[in-house]
Amino acid sequence: MTTVLTPASPLTAADRCDRCGAQAYLRVVLTSGGELLFCAHHGRKFEPELKKIAAEIQDETDRLNAPSTASDEEH
Ligand SMILES: [Zn+2]
């Protein structure tokens, strides 16, 4: 697997799940060069398929458990 040169910028509240529009906690960089965003729910749901097509998966779902998170947005 090759290293992607895109710097890993943290996901923000403005990043939204491509499937449901909830706040995104996973960024999936595709081997084709595209990029997908998923909430924790859909990230887990599609994880097996994503691993087949992803060059890199940036997983920030652990931030969901961080007590410092001001808004616990669910869907
Ligand atoms: Zn979602």
PDB file of the backbone (N, CA, C, O) and the ligand in Angstrom, with CONECT records:
HET     ZN  A 101       1
ATOM      1  N   MET A   1       0.849  -1.199   0.000  1.00  0.00           N
ATOM      2  CA  MET A   1       0.000   0.000   0.000  1.00  0.00           C
ATOM      3  C   MET A   1       0.886   1.251   0.000  1.00  0.00           C
ATOM      4  O   MET A   1       1.851   1.331   0.760  1.00  0.00           O
ATOM      5  N   THR A   2       0.566   2.191  -0.824  1.00  0.00           N
ATOM      6  CA  THR A   2       1.369   3.408  -0.901  1.00  0.00           C
ATOM      7  C   THR A   2       0.887   4.443   0.110  1.00  0.00           C
ATOM      8  O   THR A   2      -0.267   4.434   0.539  1.00  0.00           O
ATOM      9  N   THR A   3       1.776   5.304   0.464  1.00  0.00           N
ATOM     10  CA  THR A   3       1.426   6.345   1.418  1.00  0.00           C
ATOM     11  C   THR A   3       0.756   7.511   0.697  1.00  0.00           C
ATOM     12  O   THR A   3       1.242   7.985  -0.330  1.00  0.00           O
ATOM     13  N   VAL A   4      -0.345   7.957   1.242  1.00  0.00           N
ATOM     14  CA  VAL A   4      -1.043   9.094   0.664  1.00  0.00           C
ATOM     15  C   VAL A   4      -0.423  10.382   1.177  1.00  0.00           C
ATOM     16  O   VAL A   4      -0.168  10.530   2.372  1.00  0.00           O
ATOM     17  N   LEU A   5      -0.186  11.307   0.268  1.00  0.00           N
ATOM     18  CA  LEU A   5       0.497  12.533   0.626  1.00  0.00           C
ATOM     19  C   LEU A   5      -0.431  13.577   1.229  1.00  0.00           C
ATOM     20  O   LEU A   5       0.021  14.572   1.796  1.00  0.00           O
ATOM     21  N   THR A   6      -1.724  13.341   1.101  1.00  0.00           N
ATOM     22  CA  THR A   6      -2.679  14.292   1.664  1.00  0.00           C
ATOM     23  C   THR A   6      -2.492  14.391   3.172  1.00  0.00           C
ATOM     24  O   THR A   6      -2.556  13.382   3.874  1.00  0.00           O
ATOM     25  N   PRO A   7      -2.264  15.581   3.663  1.00  0.00           N
ATOM     26  CA  PRO A   7      -2.129  15.722   5.111  1.00  0.00           C
ATOM     27  C   PRO A   7      -3.443  15.415   5.811  1.00  0.00           C
ATOM     28  O   PRO A   7      -4.509  15.826   5.354  1.00  0.00           O
ATOM     29  N   ALA A   8      -3.365  14.701   6.903  1.00  0.00           N
ATOM     30  CA  ALA A   8      -4.569  14.313   7.615  1.00  0.00           C
ATOM     31  C   ALA A   8      -5.041  15.453   8.486  1.00  0.00           C
ATOM     32  O   ALA A   8      -4.567  15.630   9.608  1.00  0.00           O
ATOM     33  N   SER A   9      -5.970  16.220   7.969  1.00  0.00           N
ATOM     34  CA  SER A   9      -6.546  17.288   8.771  1.00  0.00           C
ATOM     35  C   SER A   9      -7.698  16.719   9.581  1.00  0.00           C
ATOM     36  O   SER A   9      -8.451  15.878   9.091  1.00  0.00           O
ATOM     37  N   PRO A  10      -7.835  17.168  10.801  1.00  0.00           N
ATOM     38  CA  PRO A  10      -8.905  16.625  11.648  1.00  0.00           C
ATOM     39  C   PRO A  10     -10.282  16.919  11.078  1.00  0.00           C
ATOM     40  O   PRO A  10     -10.510  17.965  10.470  1.00  0.00           O
ATOM     41  N   LEU A  11     -11.169  16.006  11.278  1.00  0.00           N
ATOM     42  CA  LEU A  11     -12.543  16.216  10.845  1.00  0.00           C
ATOM     43  C   LEU A  11     -13.207  17.244  11.748  1.00  0.00           C
ATOM     44  O   LEU A  11     -12.919  17.323  12.942  1.00  0.00           O
ATOM     45  N   THR A  12     -14.090  18.018  11.165  1.00  0.00           N
ATOM     46  CA  THR A  12     -14.778  19.053  11.944  1.00  0.00           C
ATOM     47  C   THR A  12     -16.274  18.824  11.903  1.00  0.00           C
ATOM     48  O   THR A  12     -16.754  17.899  11.247  1.00  0.00           O
ATOM     49  N   ALA A  13     -17.001  19.660  12.599  1.00  0.00           N
ATOM     50  CA  ALA A  13     -18.458  19.565  12.623  1.00  0.00           C
ATOM     51  C   ALA A  13     -19.051  19.848  11.253  1.00  0.00           C
ATOM     52  O   ALA A  13     -20.202  19.504  10.981  1.00  0.00           O
ATOM     53  N   ALA A  14     -18.257  20.478  10.389  1.00  0.00           N
ATOM     54  CA  ALA A  14     -18.738  20.798   9.046  1.00  0.00           C
ATOM     55  C   ALA A  14     -18.636  19.589   8.116  1.00  0.00           C
ATOM     56  O   ALA A  14     -19.220  19.578   7.033  1.00  0.00           O
ATOM     57  N   ASP A  15     -17.892  18.578   8.549  1.00  0.00           N
ATOM     58  CA  ASP A  15     -17.770  17.365   7.740  1.00  0.00           C
ATOM     59  C   ASP A  15     -18.945  16.454   8.037  1.00  0.00           C
ATOM     60  O   ASP A  15     -19.211  16.112   9.189  1.00  0.00           O
ATOM     61  N   ARG A  16     -19.640  16.068   6.986  1.00  0.00           N
ATOM     62  CA  ARG A  16     -20.892  15.332   7.159  1.00  0.00           C
ATOM     63  C   ARG A  16     -20.842  13.974   6.481  1.00  0.00           C
ATOM     64  O   ARG A  16     -20.215  13.806   5.435  1.00  0.00           O
ATOM     65  N   CYS A  17     -21.507  13.016   7.090  1.00  0.00           N
ATOM     66  CA  CYS A  17     -21.618  11.672   6.546  1.00  0.00           C
ATOM     67  C   CYS A  17     -22.273  11.729   5.164  1.00  0.00           C
ATOM     68  O   CYS A  17     -23.301  12.380   4.982  1.00  0.00           O
ATOM     69  N   ASP A  18     -21.667  11.042   4.198  1.00  0.00           N
ATOM     70  CA  ASP A  18     -22.209  11.023   2.848  1.00  0.00           C
ATOM     71  C   ASP A  18     -23.543  10.294   2.778  1.00  0.00           C
ATOM     72  O   ASP A  18     -24.293  10.457   1.815  1.00  0.00           O
ATOM     73  N   ARG A  19     -23.831   9.511   3.769  1.00  0.00           N
ATOM     74  CA  ARG A  19     -25.037   8.687   3.737  1.00  0.00           C
ATOM     75  C   ARG A  19     -26.211   9.331   4.453  1.00  0.00           C
ATOM     76  O   ARG A  19     -27.333   9.297   3.949  1.00  0.00           O
ATOM     77  N   CYS A  20     -25.976   9.909   5.604  1.00  0.00           N
ATOM     78  CA  CYS A  20     -27.109  10.381   6.403  1.00  0.00           C
ATOM     79  C   CYS A  20     -26.982  11.835   6.817  1.00  0.00           C
ATOM     80  O   CYS A  20     -27.938  12.402   7.345  1.00  0.00           O
ATOM     81  N   GLY A  21     -25.829  12.457   6.595  1.00  0.00           N
ATOM     82  CA  GLY A  21     -25.693  13.862   6.925  1.00  0.00           C
ATOM     83  C   GLY A  21     -25.326  14.134   8.368  1.00  0.00           C
ATOM     84  O   GLY A  21     -25.223  15.292   8.773  1.00  0.00           O
ATOM     85  N   ALA A  22     -25.128  13.090   9.148  1.00  0.00           N
ATOM     86  CA  ALA A  22     -24.668  13.285  10.526  1.00  0.00           C
ATOM     87  C   ALA A  22     -23.197  13.695  10.512  1.00  0.00           C
ATOM     88  O   ALA A  22     -22.519  13.587   9.490  1.00  0.00           O
ATOM     89  N   GLN A  23     -22.721  14.161  11.647  1.00  0.00           N
ATOM     90  CA  GLN A  23     -21.321  14.575  11.693  1.00  0.00           C
ATOM     91  C   GLN A  23     -20.409  13.401  11.394  1.00  0.00           C
ATOM     92  O   GLN A  23     -20.593  12.299  11.912  1.00  0.00           O
ATOM     93  N   ALA A  24     -19.420  13.659  10.548  1.00  0.00           N
ATOM     94  CA  ALA A  24     -18.533  12.594  10.103  1.00  0.00           C
ATOM     95  C   ALA A  24     -17.399  12.369  11.095  1.00  0.00           C
ATOM     96  O   ALA A  24     -16.820  13.313  11.633  1.00  0.00           O
ATOM     97  N   TYR A  25     -17.102  11.101  11.321  1.00  0.00           N
ATOM     98  CA  TYR A  25     -15.988  10.745  12.189  1.00  0.00           C
ATOM     99  C   TYR A  25     -14.993   9.841  11.476  1.00  0.00           C
ATOM    100  O   TYR A  25     -13.978   9.451  12.052  1.00  0.00           O
ATOM    101  N   LEU A  26     -15.284   9.509  10.229  1.00  0.00           N
ATOM    102  CA  LEU A  26     -14.345   8.728   9.448  1.00  0.00           C
ATOM    103  C   LEU A  26     -14.135   9.375   8.088  1.00  0.00           C
ATOM    104  O   LEU A  26     -15.094   9.732   7.404  1.00  0.00           O
ATOM    105  N   ARG A  27     -12.889   9.520   7.707  1.00  0.00           N
ATOM    106  CA  ARG A  27     -12.576   9.967   6.357  1.00  0.00           C
ATOM    107  C   ARG A  27     -11.904   8.805   5.654  1.00  0.00           C
ATOM    108  O   ARG A  27     -10.914   8.252   6.134  1.00  0.00           O
ATOM    109  N   VAL A  28     -12.461   8.447   4.510  1.00  0.00           N
ATOM    110  CA  VAL A  28     -11.943   7.332   3.744  1.00  0.00           C
ATOM    111  C   VAL A  28     -11.347   7.859   2.444  1.00  0.00           C
ATOM    112  O   VAL A  28     -12.059   8.403   1.600  1.00  0.00           O
ATOM    113  N   VAL A  29     -10.052   7.695   2.294  1.00  0.00           N
ATOM    114  CA  VAL A  29      -9.387   8.087   1.062  1.00  0.00           C
ATOM    115  C   VAL A  29      -9.327   6.861   0.167  1.00  0.00           C
ATOM    116  O   VAL A  29      -8.747   5.835   0.524  1.00  0.00           O
ATOM    117  N   LEU A  30      -9.935   6.988  -0.993  1.00  0.00           N
ATOM    118  CA  LEU A  30     -10.025   5.847  -1.898  1.00  0.00           C
ATOM    119  C   LEU A  30      -8.754   5.695  -2.722  1.00  0.00           C
ATOM    120  O   LEU A  30      -8.040   6.665  -2.975  1.00  0.00           O
ATOM    121  N   THR A  31      -8.490   4.474  -3.130  1.00  0.00           N
ATOM    122  CA  THR A  31      -7.339   4.234  -4.004  1.00  0.00           C
ATOM    123  C   THR A  31      -7.525   4.939  -5.338  1.00  0.00           C
ATOM    124  O   THR A  31      -6.548   5.220  -6.031  1.00  0.00           O
ATOM    125  N   SER A  32      -8.763   5.225  -5.703  1.00  0.00           N
ATOM    126  CA  SER A  32      -9.050   5.935  -6.950  1.00  0.00           C
ATOM    127  C   SER A  32      -8.811   7.430  -6.821  1.00  0.00           C
ATOM    128  O   SER A  32      -8.862   8.153  -7.816  1.00  0.00           O
ATOM    129  N   GLY A  33      -8.552   7.902  -5.612  1.00  0.00           N
ATOM    130  CA  GLY A  33      -8.273   9.315  -5.403  1.00  0.00           C
ATOM    131  C   GLY A  33      -9.418  10.080  -4.787  1.00  0.00           C
ATOM    132  O   GLY A  33      -9.246  11.228  -4.376  1.00  0.00           O
ATOM    133  N   GLY A  34     -10.572   9.472  -4.715  1.00  0.00           N
ATOM    134  CA  GLY A  34     -11.719  10.142  -4.121  1.00  0.00           C
ATOM    135  C   GLY A  34     -11.658  10.104  -2.603  1.00  0.00           C
ATOM    136  O   GLY A  34     -10.722   9.581  -1.999  1.00  0.00           O
ATOM    137  N   GLU A  35     -12.677  10.670  -2.026  1.00  0.00           N
ATOM    138  CA  GLU A  35     -12.717  10.744  -0.581  1.00  0.00           C
ATOM    139  C   GLU A  35     -14.154  10.619  -0.115  1.00  0.00           C
ATOM    140  O   GLU A  35     -15.055  11.233  -0.686  1.00  0.00           O
ATOM    141  N   LEU A  36     -14.366   9.825   0.919  1.00  0.00           N
ATOM    142  CA  LEU A  36     -15.705   9.648   1.462  1.00  0.00           C
ATOM    143  C   LEU A  36     -15.694   9.983   2.941  1.00  0.00           C
ATOM    144  O   LEU A  36     -14.692   9.797   3.631  1.00  0.00           O
ATOM    145  N   LEU A  37     -16.823  10.477   3.414  1.00  0.00           N
ATOM    146  CA  LEU A  37     -16.965  10.782   4.830  1.00  0.00           C
ATOM    147  C   LEU A  37     -18.123   9.971   5.394  1.00  0.00           C
ATOM    148  O   LEU A  37     -19.178   9.845   4.771  1.00  0.00           O
ATOM    149  N   PHE A  38     -17.908   9.435   6.561  1.00  0.00           N
ATOM    150  CA  PHE A  38     -18.956   8.653   7.198  1.00  0.00           C
ATOM    151  C   PHE A  38     -19.060   8.978   8.676  1.00  0.00           C
ATOM    152  O   PHE A  38     -18.061   9.284   9.328  1.00  0.00           O
ATOM    153  N   CYS A  39     -20.267   8.908   9.197  1.00  0.00           N
ATOM    154  CA  CYS A  39     -20.454   8.982  10.639  1.00  0.00           C
ATOM    155  C   CYS A  39     -19.987   7.651  11.233  1.00  0.00           C
ATOM    156  O   CYS A  39     -19.656   6.714  10.506  1.00  0.00           O
ATOM    157  N   ALA A  40     -19.967   7.589  12.548  1.00  0.00           N
ATOM    158  CA  ALA A  40     -19.495   6.368  13.199  1.00  0.00           C
ATOM    159  C   ALA A  40     -20.369   5.178  12.832  1.00  0.00           C
ATOM    160  O   ALA A  40     -19.878   4.070  12.614  1.00  0.00           O
ATOM    161  N   HIS A  41     -21.666   5.425  12.768  1.00  0.00           N
ATOM    162  CA  HIS A  41     -22.613   4.356  12.464  1.00  0.00           C
ATOM    163  C   HIS A  41     -22.344   3.761  11.081  1.00  0.00           C
ATOM    164  O   HIS A  41     -22.203   2.547  10.932  1.00  0.00           O
ATOM    165  N   HIS A  42     -22.275   4.630  10.078  1.00  0.00           N
ATOM    166  CA  HIS A  42     -22.089   4.124   8.723  1.00  0.00           C
ATOM    167  C   HIS A  42     -20.648   3.688   8.483  1.00  0.00           C
ATOM    168  O   HIS A  42     -20.389   2.821   7.649  1.00  0.00           O
ATOM    169  N   GLY A  43     -19.716   4.285   9.209  1.00  0.00           N
ATOM    170  CA  GLY A  43     -18.334   3.831   9.099  1.00  0.00           C
ATOM    171  C   GLY A  43     -18.210   2.371   9.488  1.00  0.00           C
ATOM    172  O   GLY A  43     -17.537   1.583   8.824  1.00  0.00           O
ATOM    173  N   ARG A  44     -18.873   2.032  10.575  1.00  0.00           N
ATOM    174  CA  ARG A  44     -18.845   0.634  11.004  1.00  0.00           C
ATOM    175  C   ARG A  44     -19.602  -0.259  10.044  1.00  0.00           C
ATOM    176  O   ARG A  44     -19.183  -1.380   9.755  1.00  0.00           O
ATOM    177  N   LYS A  45     -20.722   0.247   9.550  1.00  0.00           N
ATOM    178  CA  LYS A  45     -21.567  -0.552   8.676  1.00  0.00           C
ATOM    179  C   LYS A  45     -20.845  -0.927   7.390  1.00  0.00           C
ATOM    180  O   LYS A  45     -20.950  -2.053   6.905  1.00  0.00           O
ATOM    181  N   PHE A  46     -20.109   0.044   6.845  1.00  0.00           N
ATOM    182  CA  PHE A  46     -19.459  -0.191   5.549  1.00  0.00           C
ATOM    183  C   PHE A  46     -17.989  -0.561   5.668  1.00  0.00           C
ATOM    184  O   PHE A  46     -17.289  -0.695   4.664  1.00  0.00           O
ATOM    185  N   GLU A  47     -17.528  -0.724   6.901  1.00  0.00           N
ATOM    186  CA  GLU A  47     -16.104  -0.960   7.100  1.00  0.00           C
ATOM    187  C   GLU A  47     -15.536  -2.110   6.259  1.00  0.00           C
ATOM    188  O   GLU A  47     -14.475  -1.942   5.657  1.00  0.00           O
ATOM    189  N   PRO A  48     -16.192  -3.259   6.196  1.00  0.00           N
ATOM    190  CA  PRO A  48     -15.625  -4.356   5.408  1.00  0.00           C
ATOM    191  C   PRO A  48     -15.438  -3.996   3.937  1.00  0.00           C
ATOM    192  O   PRO A  48     -14.446  -4.385   3.319  1.00  0.00           O
ATOM    193  N   GLU A  49     -16.391  -3.254   3.378  1.00  0.00           N
ATOM    194  CA  GLU A  49     -16.281  -2.861   1.977  1.00  0.00           C
ATOM    195  C   GLU A  49     -15.274  -1.735   1.798  1.00  0.00           C
ATOM    196  O   GLU A  49     -14.538  -1.689   0.812  1.00  0.00           O
ATOM    197  N   LEU A  50     -15.254  -0.836   2.762  1.00  0.00           N
ATOM    198  CA  LEU A  50     -14.337   0.300   2.660  1.00  0.00           C
ATOM    199  C   LEU A  50     -12.889  -0.159   2.662  1.00  0.00           C
ATOM    200  O   LEU A  50     -12.042   0.406   1.969  1.00  0.00           O
ATOM    201  N   LYS A  51     -12.618  -1.188   3.447  1.00  0.00           N
ATOM    202  CA  LYS A  51     -11.240  -1.667   3.536  1.00  0.00           C
ATOM    203  C   LYS A  51     -10.747  -2.220   2.210  1.00  0.00           C
ATOM    204  O   LYS A  51      -9.542  -2.293   1.967  1.00  0.00           O
ATOM    205  N   LYS A  52     -11.687  -2.611   1.352  1.00  0.00           N
ATOM    206  CA  LYS A  52     -11.297  -3.137   0.040  1.00  0.00           C
ATOM    207  C   LYS A  52     -10.906  -2.024  -0.921  1.00  0.00           C
ATOM    208  O   LYS A  52     -10.072  -2.224  -1.804  1.00  0.00           O
ATOM    209  N   ILE A  53     -11.507  -0.856  -0.747  1.00  0.00           N
ATOM    210  CA  ILE A  53     -11.308   0.208  -1.729  1.00  0.00           C
ATOM    211  C   ILE A  53     -10.537   1.395  -1.176  1.00  0.00           C
ATOM    212  O   ILE A  53     -10.210   2.323  -1.916  1.00  0.00           O
ATOM    213  N   ALA A  54     -10.245   1.372   0.113  1.00  0.00           N
ATOM    214  CA  ALA A  54      -9.610   2.529   0.745  1.00  0.00           C
ATOM    215  C   ALA A  54      -8.098   2.427   0.705  1.00  0.00           C
ATOM    216  O   ALA A  54      -7.517   1.369   0.948  1.00  0.00           O
ATOM    217  N   ALA A  55      -7.472   3.562   0.390  1.00  0.00           N
ATOM    218  CA  ALA A  55      -6.024   3.652   0.530  1.00  0.00           C
ATOM    219  C   ALA A  55      -5.683   4.012   1.964  1.00  0.00           C
ATOM    220  O   ALA A  55      -4.621   3.667   2.483  1.00  0.00           O
ATOM    221  N   GLU A  56      -6.605   4.709   2.580  1.00  0.00           N
ATOM    222  CA  GLU A  56      -6.364   5.182   3.945  1.00  0.00           C
ATOM    223  C   GLU A  56      -7.695   5.439   4.621  1.00  0.00           C
ATOM    224  O   GLU A  56      -8.612   5.986   4.009  1.00  0.00           O
ATOM    225  N   ILE A  57      -7.803   5.053   5.864  1.00  0.00           N
ATOM    226  CA  ILE A  57      -9.008   5.336   6.638  1.00  0.00           C
ATOM    227  C   ILE A  57      -8.618   6.114   7.888  1.00  0.00           C
ATOM    228  O   ILE A  57      -7.879   5.634   8.748  1.00  0.00           O
ATOM    229  N   GLN A  58      -9.136   7.316   7.951  1.00  0.00           N
ATOM    230  CA  GLN A  58      -8.879   8.163   9.114  1.00  0.00           C
ATOM    231  C   GLN A  58     -10.045   7.998  10.076  1.00  0.00           C
ATOM    232  O   GLN A  58     -11.156   8.454   9.806  1.00  0.00           O
ATOM    233  N   ASP A  59      -9.787   7.357  11.178  1.00  0.00           N
ATOM    234  CA  ASP A  59     -10.858   7.001  12.106  1.00  0.00           C
ATOM    235  C   ASP A  59     -10.786   7.892  13.340  1.00  0.00           C
ATOM    236  O   ASP A  59      -9.830   7.834  14.112  1.00  0.00           O
ATOM    237  N   GLU A  60     -11.804   8.707  13.507  1.00  0.00           N
ATOM    238  CA  GLU A  60     -11.847   9.580  14.682  1.00  0.00           C
ATOM    239  C   GLU A  60     -13.046   9.248  15.563  1.00  0.00           C
ATOM    240  O   GLU A  60     -13.512  10.081  16.339  1.00  0.00           O
ATOM    241  N   THR A  61     -13.532   8.033  15.431  1.00  0.00           N
ATOM    242  CA  THR A  61     -14.717   7.653  16.195  1.00  0.00           C
ATOM    243  C   THR A  61     -14.440   7.640  17.695  1.00  0.00           C
ATOM    244  O   THR A  61     -15.365   7.712  18.504  1.00  0.00           O
ATOM    245  N   ASP A  62     -13.164   7.548  18.060  1.00  0.00           N
ATOM    246  CA  ASP A  62     -12.875   7.546  19.494  1.00  0.00           C
ATOM    247  C   ASP A  62     -13.179   8.891  20.126  1.00  0.00           C
ATOM    248  O   ASP A  62     -13.319   9.000  21.344  1.00  0.00           O
ATOM    249  N   ARG A  63     -13.282   9.927  19.277  1.00  0.00           N
ATOM    250  CA  ARG A  63     -13.652  11.238  19.815  1.00  0.00           C
ATOM    251  C   ARG A  63     -15.088  11.253  20.324  1.00  0.00           C
ATOM    252  O   ARG A  63     -15.461  12.109  21.126  1.00  0.00           O
ATOM    253  N   LEU A  64     -15.890  10.304  19.856  1.00  0.00           N
ATOM    254  CA  LEU A  64     -17.270  10.218  20.312  1.00  0.00           C
ATOM    255  C   LEU A  64     -17.329   9.934  21.805  1.00  0.00           C
ATOM    256  O   LEU A  64     -18.281  10.318  22.485  1.00  0.00           O
ATOM    257  N   ASN A  65     -16.317   9.266  22.299  1.00  0.00           N
ATOM    258  CA  ASN A  65     -16.296   8.893  23.703  1.00  0.00           C
ATOM    259  C   ASN A  65     -15.565   9.913  24.559  1.00  0.00           C
ATOM    260  O   ASN A  65     -15.496   9.776  25.780  1.00  0.00           O
ATOM    261  N   ALA A  66     -15.018  10.937  23.914  1.00  0.00           N
ATOM    262  CA  ALA A  66     -14.290  11.952  24.665  1.00  0.00           C
ATOM    263  C   ALA A  66     -15.257  12.802  25.465  1.00  0.00           C
ATOM    264  O   ALA A  66     -16.217  13.337  24.910  1.00  0.00           O
ATOM    265  N   PRO A  67     -15.017  12.934  26.758  1.00  0.00           N
ATOM    266  CA  PRO A  67     -15.938  13.695  27.618  1.00  0.00           C
ATOM    267  C   PRO A  67     -15.948  15.184  27.293  1.00  0.00           C
ATOM    268  O   PRO A  67     -16.885  15.892  27.663  1.00  0.00           O
ATOM    269  N   SER A  68     -14.911  15.664  26.602  1.00  0.00           N
ATOM    270  CA  SER A  68     -14.821  17.089  26.336  1.00  0.00           C
ATOM    271  C   SER A  68     -15.711  17.511  25.168  1.00  0.00           C
ATOM    272  O   SER A  68     -15.886  18.705  24.924  1.00  0.00           O
ATOM    273  N   THR A  69     -16.274  16.542  24.445  1.00  0.00           N
ATOM    274  CA  THR A  69     -17.117  16.872  23.313  1.00  0.00           C
ATOM    275  C   THR A  69     -18.377  17.608  23.775  1.00  0.00           C
ATOM    276  O   THR A  69     -19.146  17.092  24.586  1.00  0.00           O
ATOM    277  N   ALA A  70     -18.576  18.800  23.256  1.00  0.00           N
ATOM    278  CA  ALA A  70     -19.667  19.643  23.721  1.00  0.00           C
ATOM    279  C   ALA A  70     -21.017  19.103  23.263  1.00  0.00           C
ATOM    280  O   ALA A  70     -21.950  18.999  24.058  1.00  0.00           O
ATOM    281  N   SER A  71     -21.119  18.764  21.999  1.00  0.00           N
ATOM    282  CA  SER A  71     -22.396  18.311  21.480  1.00  0.00           C
ATOM    283  C   SER A  71     -22.314  16.834  21.110  1.00  0.00           C
ATOM    284  O   SER A  71     -21.455  16.421  20.331  1.00  0.00           O
ATOM    285  N   ASP A  72     -23.207  16.061  21.672  1.00  0.00           N
ATOM    286  CA  ASP A  72     -23.255  14.653  21.294  1.00  0.00           C
ATOM    287  C   ASP A  72     -24.338  14.482  20.243  1.00  0.00           C
ATOM    288  O   ASP A  72     -25.503  14.219  20.542  1.00  0.00           O
ATOM    289  N   GLU A  73     -23.907  14.642  19.009  1.00  0.00           N
ATOM    290  CA  GLU A  73     -24.857  14.590  17.913  1.00  0.00           C
ATOM    291  C   GLU A  73     -25.072  13.149  17.478  1.00  0.00           C
ATOM    292  O   GLU A  73     -24.128  12.423  17.166  1.00  0.00           O
ATOM    293  N   GLU A  74     -26.310  12.766  17.466  1.00  0.00           N
ATOM    294  CA  GLU A  74     -26.599  11.411  17.002  1.00  0.00           C
ATOM    295  C   GLU A  74     -27.587  11.499  15.856  1.00  0.00           C
ATOM    296  O   GLU A  74     -28.049  12.578  15.484  1.00  0.00           O
ATOM    297  N   HIS A  75     -27.893  10.352  15.315  1.00  0.00           N
ATOM    298  CA  HIS A  75     -28.847  10.353  14.222  1.00  0.00           C
ATOM    299  C   HIS A  75     -29.672   9.099  14.255  1.00  0.00           C
ATOM    300  O   HIS A  75     -30.543   8.910  13.405  1.00  0.00           O
TER     301      HIS A  75
HETATM  302 ZN    ZN A 101     -24.198   8.186   8.564  1.00  0.00          ZN2+
END
